Amino acid sequence: MSQPEPAQAPPAEAARRFALTEDWVATIVGLALVVLAALGVITKGMLPL
């Protein structure tokens, strides 16, 4: 019987690559909303409160 080959570690370049996950998307959208509100693009009348 042949022995299974050990799993290879991913290259260092792949480990450093930036991945746009759901958390990063939510952070970017939240910051964009804060900036738009600070600039006055989003006013109090636009919010359904």
TANOR-V43701 format. One record per pair of residues at least 4 apart in sequence whose C-alpha atoms are under 6 Angstrom apart, sorted by the first residue. I is the first residue (numbers start at 1). J is the second residue. Records with the same first field share a line. If there is no record, write none. Layout:
BEGIN
I = J, J
END
This chain:
BEGIN
20 = 24
36 = 41, 42
37 = 41, 42
END
